[in-house]
Amino acid sequence: MSHVPELEKIPADVVNLADYTTHARERLDDNAWAYFSGAAADELTLQANRTAWDQLHLYPRVLRALTGGHTRQTLLGRTLDHPILLAPVAFQRMAHPDGELGTAYAAAAQGAGLVLSTQASTSLEHIAQAILKDEGRGPLWFQLYLQHDKVFTQELVQRAEAAGYEALVVTVDAPASGARDRERRANFKLPPGISAVNLAGLPNPPTASLSPGQSTMFDGLLTTAPTWSDIAWLQSITRLPILLKGILHEDDARQAAQLGVAGLIVSNHGGRTLDTAIPTAWALPRIAQAVGPDLPLLVDGGIRRGTDVLKAIALGAHAVLIGRPYVHALATAGALGVAHVIRLLRDELEIAMALTGCATLQGITPAVLFQRP
Ligand SMILES: Cc1cc2nc3c(=O)[nH]c(=O)nc-3n(C[C@H](O)[C@H](O)[C@H](O)COP(=O)(O)O)c2cc1C
């Protein structure tokens, strides 16, 4: 097999996920930092995601028997050791030379699910080959941005199927990029040698042929932006289960459920698309109520603590994803850092379960959240 990432050192002062962010700030240049850490516009949703988890208070129970407890969860027919997955994050070779490969080895070593971005800077086949045979690995999913060119999209899906990906995560909250002020201030550019390699050969988008006075948004980009009928089309061309990522409104959740999708990811793209969109901790319980307990429901955005994971489960999520924390760990200590982040979060989840009196994820109910009178 090709290059196996080298193990680096975990800095001695890292005890939680946020500590990796401090180290990443020192290691990444301004260009990469703006990309990996920033969000849209005033970054209010980025902050609100965090605040919303913090403002939920726990209502612990004591003296319960917790012997035999565990963090196992069933998701799309597989039993996971724990409910933590790595969210799709583009261009990871800008964070560390090992990029997505380092992340993939770490995820597999820790039994965490991995969602590879369409805009990964490593080929999707390479990642699948590296970890597919690892028996302890978590699920391997491919995040799909539906492209303006349907033939290209279909070929990309076929590649993901052939490589062994087990589900498609279709991101639906980014028909356009957000207004990324931080990136524009940093004059963000992809460094030479880093690109969305899985999109190589994609024909030019229609914006290329706009006349002056036309809107690049409405006359260009959005003329081919995906709609509900494209989800139905995708279902017709793939045997893989499809999850929609980027759902915040319960009516969209209902519509997706009616289409027969395999799951939903409640997400606001980590605040990187629509600023002032609601925090995911607010959207989650409404969506859980709308679709019921049987449709697999995941959530991301601002999850940094084991207590956040517990709160997400209490609000109806079956599993959670993290984005920035593991990329900051990748930048700091490569694959070892990513593995450490997953382990830290899992350990914190177990502590939170012990201290709230919950032996299993299935036993975590809304009763663990305090409802203020
Ligand atoms: C640098 C960066 C790149 C991202 N790239 C993608 C992507 O390619 N596809 C996607 O669906 N989401 C992408 N996301 C969103 C994440 O999948 C996830 O929704 C978000 O990071 C979760 O929030 P958190 O970073 O607060 O944990 C990206 C996020 C970041 C921070």
The ligand as an ORCA input file, in Angstrom:
! r2SCAN-3c Opt
* xyz 0 1
  C     -13.176     23.865      6.459
  C     -14.508     23.210      6.282
  C     -14.823     22.617      5.079
  C     -16.049     21.973      4.909
  N     -16.300     21.318      3.742
  C     -17.488     20.681      3.598
  C     -17.763     19.931      2.427
  O     -16.925     19.811      1.536
  N     -18.974     19.348      2.331
  C     -19.922     19.437      3.313
  O     -21.001     18.872      3.187
  N     -19.680     20.118      4.444
  C     -18.487     20.734      4.617
  N     -18.243     21.401      5.779
  C     -19.243     21.387      6.866
  C     -18.997     20.223      7.823
  O     -19.299     19.001      7.183
  C     -19.856     20.297      9.081
  O     -21.211     20.481      8.721
  C     -19.449     21.417     10.046
  O     -18.059     21.621     10.017
  C     -19.879     21.032     11.453
  O     -19.629     22.046     12.338
  P     -18.352     22.129     13.314
  O     -17.176     22.472     12.442
  O     -18.729     23.229     14.236
  O     -18.188     20.807     14.020
  C     -16.999     22.004      5.966
  C     -16.674     22.604      7.178
  C     -15.440     23.190      7.357
  C     -15.100     23.805      8.697
*
